[in-house]
């Protein structure tokens, strides 16, 4: 799969089934992009790591080209999700439109 080169490969798989792109890091589907409903669902499985955030950002950038507009950041040890001009507190399974 040619697109894998921009999404890290260590313990990471990317699948695309019927327009639903899922990046799984270890055993957690960290980023699911549903191109049918135009929604992105984010999870970390309780692992608040830099690599988990990177996999999410890499997936959004690689498959949607929205890396600067939608993603996850950390401030004072807390995670946040940004989507266009909005910022949301992190919670497991948060869904944003794109």
SVG drawing of the C-alpha trace seen along z (x, -y; Angstrom):
<svg xmlns="http://www.w3.org/2000/svg" viewBox="-23 -29 31 34">
<polyline fill="none" stroke="black" stroke-width="0.4" points="0.0,0.0 1.8,-3.2 0.1,-5.5 1.5,-3.6 4.8,-5.5 3.4,-8.6 1.6,-6.8 4.1,-5.1 4.4,-1.4 5.6,-0.3 2.7,1.7 0.4,-0.2 -2.1,1.0 -4.3,-1.0 -7.4,0.5 -9.9,-0.9 -13.2,0.9 -16.1,-0.6 -14.8,-4.1 -14.0,-3.7 -10.3,-4.2 -9.1,-2.9 -5.6,-3.3 -5.0,-0.8 -2.0,-1.4 -1.3,1.7 -4.8,3.0 -6.6,-0.4 -8.4,-1.9 -7.0,-5.4 -8.4,-7.1 -11.4,-6.1 -12.4,-8.3 -15.8,-7.6 -15.8,-9.1 -19.5,-8.3 -20.6,-10.4 -17.6,-12.7 -16.9,-12.0 -13.6,-11.3 -13.7,-9.2 -10.7,-9.3 -9.6,-6.9 -6.5,-6.3 -7.4,-3.3 -6.3,-5.1 -2.8,-5.6 -2.0,-9.3 1.2,-9.0 3.0,-11.2 3.0,-8.3 -0.8,-7.8 -1.2,-11.6 1.2,-11.3 -0.7,-8.3 -3.9,-10.3 -2.4,-13.3 -0.6,-11.3 -3.8,-9.6 -5.8,-12.8 -3.0,-14.4 -2.4,-11.5 -6.0,-10.6 -7.7,-14.0 -5.0,-16.6 -6.4,-18.3 -3.5,-18.1 -3.5,-21.8 -7.3,-22.0 -8.2,-18.8 -6.2,-17.0 -5.1,-16.4 -2.8,-18.4 -1.7,-18.3 -1.4,-21.2 -0.5,-20.9 -0.8,-17.1 -4.4,-17.3 -5.5,-16.2 -7.7,-18.4 -9.2,-18.0 -9.3,-20.8 -11.6,-20.9 -11.4,-23.9 -12.0,-26.8 -13.3,-24.8 -11.5,-23.1 -13.0,-20.3 -11.9,-18.4 -10.7,-14.9 -12.9,-12.0 -12.6,-8.4 -14.5,-8.0 -14.9,-11.7 -16.3,-12.3 -15.8,-15.4 -17.1,-16.4 -14.7,-17.3"/>
</svg>
